[in-house]
């Protein structure tokens, strides 16, 4: 873990805790990889805001990517106001009051059913949006059912059995999103299923959107395979190709720094950060986030279970070992905390939200946003 996330950084000793710190240089590293894919293949790469919406960095992201994708009107507005590039939206079902505002600011609107498209296509196209249908290729390539849009009973996407003989006029593209933290090999399997079931509909369309879940900036990701798949689709069907990575944009670009509040005799350490409130995917996925300088249980001399201060018995981050004993006031830094943290955190138990901190390439840090009692109260 230490090798992957580097040595302890001096700013972690002085920032207020808890804080999310997002590093410009680490973010730029990912953006350059994504921009390279776009340049070599002609694909358009969009930031999936549902994963990372720290708009402080939208001007930087906009220098490398084609734009963003949204999950509703608020994210779409954020994109238009803070980045101002291509603005795409998909939602499992739209409300009638959303369509006119979305059509006014979105370039693509993707529908989850033909019934929704028939109900709202006129409003969507009146604003000049290009309309598409999300498809379900019924091809599972992962084991996490909660994140699998192809799992039995999924409400996401239209299956081939529910497709008409001919696509109605006005539908410009198809969209699929079936991956979660996966490689290009899973995309290849999925794309084969898409072509087998929906290939005849692709000819004559304007675009095909590969959705998100592509871990393109992970060190072992097969970028050449991804690029060959994009080229194949563009050359075979003469369509534009879109990719909507979220995690790949900010993967390993952020840290969550917390302080030790108490060290119990039973080995439990209470921090001033919470899995349930500040890193919900730790419980939902579940997974054990990396802690900088720490090892697995028993690997180093001092082993502790790190946990949050809420009343939830399961508010546990994981068990780690350290070279030196922990004591109140000591600090712990968790890696890969830019993604699915700020966008999902909450104030259960009245927990204060972490500060949001930007760090420039010289190591200078700036508190972008702090939260207090009024933020908690205003939600209730």
N, C-alpha and C positions, 0 to 999 in steps of 0.2 A: 504494500500500500504506500509506504513511504517513497519507494522508487517511482511509482506512478504519479504521485502528487507532489513530489519534491520535498525540500526541507521546510522546517518551520519558518514562517515569514514574520518579520519584525512587526508589521502592522497588526498582526493578530494579538499582540500583547497590549495594544493601546486603544483599539476600537472599542466602543461601548458594546456590551453583550446583552442579549444575542444579536448578531448581525449577519446578514447575507452579504458577502463580498463577491462582486463580479469583476473579473479582470479583463481589461480591454485587449491586452495582447493575446490572451487565451481565446477570447471570442474571435479576434481577427484571424488567428490560426485556422479556426474552423471555417470561417467565411471564405477564406482564400481557397480552401479545398473545394467548397461548394461552388464557388465562382469558376474554378477550373473545370469542374464537371459541366457546367452550363456552357462555358466557352468552347469546349471540345466537342460537345454533342448538339448544341442548339436548344437543349431543354431549358425551360424556365423554372427556377428554383424559388419557392416561396417560404417565408417563415410561418410556421403554424403557431399562432399566438396563444393557443390553448396550453402550450407548453412553457412558453417564455414570452412575457409581455412587458419586460422592463424597457419602457419606451424612451428612457434616457439614452439608450443605445440605438434607437431606430435610425437616426441619421447615419451612423456607422454601418448598420446592417443594410440600409438602402443603397450604400455605395457598392455593395457586392451582390445583392439579391434582387430579383425582379419585383418583389412586393411581399404581400402577406396573404394568409388565409384566415378567415374568421369563423366562429361558431355561433354568431348571432350579431345583433345590431350594435351592442356595446363594443365588441372587438372590432367590428367593421368601422365604427366611428373612430376608434383609437387609431386604426391604421391610416385612415384618411387624414386625420388631424396631425399625426406625428410622423408619418412616413411619406404619404402622398404618392405612392407608386401603385402597381397593380393591386387590386383589392378583391379577393374572392371570398365567398361565404358558402358554407353548407350547414344545414340544421335539419335534424330528423323530421321536424314539422314546424312550419312557419305560422305565426299569427297574422291575421289579416292586417293589423295595424303596422306590421313590420315591413311589408313589401314595398310600399312607396318610398320610405326612407332608405331601405337597402338598395332599391333600384337606382336611387339618385347618387349613390356613392360607390357601388360595387360594379366591377367589370364582369365577373362571372357569378351566377347564382345557381347552385346545384340543389336539385330536389331529390327527396328520398322516396317518392312514389309518383306514379303517373297521375294519381288523383290530385296530389298537391300541385303538380305542374299544370294540370288542366284548370284548376281553381285560380291559380295566380300567374299563369304565364303572361297574360296580357299586361298586368301591372309590372311584371319584371321586365318585359321587353320594351314597355313604354319608356323606361328610363335608359334604354340602350344596353342593358345587360345581356351577355351571352349566357344562354340557359343550358343546363345539362342534367343528366339523371345519374344518381349513384347506383352502381350495380353491386350485386353480391355474387361473386364467382363460386361460392360454396366450396372453397378450397382452404381448409385450415392448415396452417404451417407452424402453429405455436401451441403451447400447453396451458396458457393462462386464459381460461374461458371468459373471465371478466373483461379481458382486453381483446377478445377474438370476435370480430364482426361477422365471421363465418360460422360461429358456433350454432348448434341447433337452436331454433327459436329466436335467432337474432332479428332485431327490428331495423337493422341498418342495411340499406341497399335493396334493389329489386332483383329477384332471381330470374333466371332465364325462362322459367315456366310462366312467369307473369308478364313477359314481354309481348308486345303486339307483333304481328307479322311484319309490319313496317313501322319505323319510327315516325311519330307525328312531325309535321313541318314545324320548325322553330326550335328543335333540339339540336344544339351545335356540338355537344360532346358528351362523353361518359366519364365517370369518376369511380375509382375503386380505392378503398383503403382497408387493407387486411393485415398489415404488419404491425409489430410492436417490438422495438429494440432488436431488429433482425438484420441479417445480411442480404447481399444480393442473390445468394442462392435461393432464399425463400421467395424473393421477388421473381426469380426465373420460374419457379414452380407456379406461382400465382399467375404470372403473365401467360403461361402456357394454358392455364384453365380459362383465363379471360379470352384468349384468342379462340380456343376451341368452342366456347359457348357464345361469345358475343362478336367474334371476328367479322362476321358478315355485316354487322351494323356499323363497323368502324369506317368502312369506305364511304367517302362522301361527307364525313363529319369534319369538324374543324380542329378538335382537340381531344386528347385522352389524358386524364389526370391520374397519376400513379399513387396519389394520396401520400400519407406519411408513414412513420415507423421505420424509415431507412436509417440505419446507424452509419451513415456515410463517413463521418469523421472519426469513427473508432479505428484504432491502429490496424486491426486485422481485417477491415472491411475490403471486399474485392471491388475496388473502383473500376478496373477495366471491364469486369463483367457487367456492372451497372451501365457503363457507357455503351457497351455492345447491345444491351437490351433496349436502351433509348434509341440508338441508331436503327435498330431493326424495326421498331414500331414506326419511326418517322419515315423510313424508306419504304416500308411495306404498305402503309396505309395513308401516307401523305397527310399526317396530322401533326399539330404541335403537341409536345409532351410537357406536362407539368409535374414537378415533384414538390411535396409539401412537408419537408422535414421540420420537426420541432426540436427534438432532443439533439439532433446532429448540429444544429446551429450553436447551442450553448453547452454541449457535452463537455464535462470536466472544466468548465470556465468559471465555476463559482464554488464558494465555501461557506459554511455556516459555522461561525465561531461562538462558543458558549462558555460559560463559567461554571465551575463546580460549586454547588451550594452546601452539600453535605456528603460525607463518606460514612456509610453505615457499617457496622461490625459484620453484617452478613454479606458484604461485598457489593451491595447496591450503592451506586453513586447517583445522587440527584443533581441534575443540571438545571440551569435556568432556560433551557430550551426543551421542546416537547415533540416527540414523534407524532402524536395525534394532532397537534396544532400547527407545527412549523414544517414538518416533513411527512405529510399524510401517506405518501406512497410507501413509506417504511412499513406501515401497517397494512395498507391495501394490497400491495403487490404479493407477498411481503418481501422485504430484502433487508440486508444489513449494510448500511452505508459505510464507506471507508472512513476511518479516522486517521488523520495524519500522524505518523510516527508510532502507531499502535499495531499490534499483531493479533493473531487469533488467540482464543482462550488458552492459557498455559504456555504460549510461545515465548513470552517474556516474563520476568519475575513477578509482576504484580497484575493480577487479573481482577477486573471489575465488570459488573453489568451496569451500563449507562442508561439512565431513565429520566423521564420528565417529571415535573412537579405537580401534574394534574391529579385528580382523584381517580382517573381511569387506571385500573390495576394493570392493564396491558400497555400502558404508555412506556414501552421499553424500546430503546434504540438498538441495543445489541450488547454482546459480551466481547470485551477486548482485553488485551494485556499491554502493559506499559513497562518501560525501563525503570521508571522511578515511581514511588507511591504518589497517588493523587491526594490533594488536600483542598479544603475550601479556598476559593480564590484562584485555583489552577484553571487553565484554559484548555479546551479541547476544540479542534477544528475538524469538521466533517467535509469530505470531498464530494464533488458533483452535486452541489446544492443550488445551482442556478435553475435547473429544470424541474417543473412540477412542484415548486415550493411556494414562491410568491403568488402564483396563480391559484393555489389550492389551500393556502393556510387559513386559519380560523382562530377565533377568540374564545373557544370552549373554556369554561372555568374562569373566564375573564383574563385569560393569558394575554399579556402584551405581545404584539407582533414584533418580529425582529426589525431592526433598522435595515435599510437598503443602502449599500455602500458601493460606489464605483471606484475602481483602482486603475490608474493610468500606467503606461509601460514603465515609468520611472518609479513606481511604487507609491506615488502620492495618492492618498485616498480622500474621498469626499462623501459625506452622508447625503444621499439623494433624497431620502424620505425617512422620517421618523413617525412613530405612531404612539398615541397615548390613550387616556381614558375616553376622550371624546370620540375617537374612532370606534371603540368598543360600544359606547352608549348609542351612537348614531345608527347602529345596525339593529337595535332592539325595539 
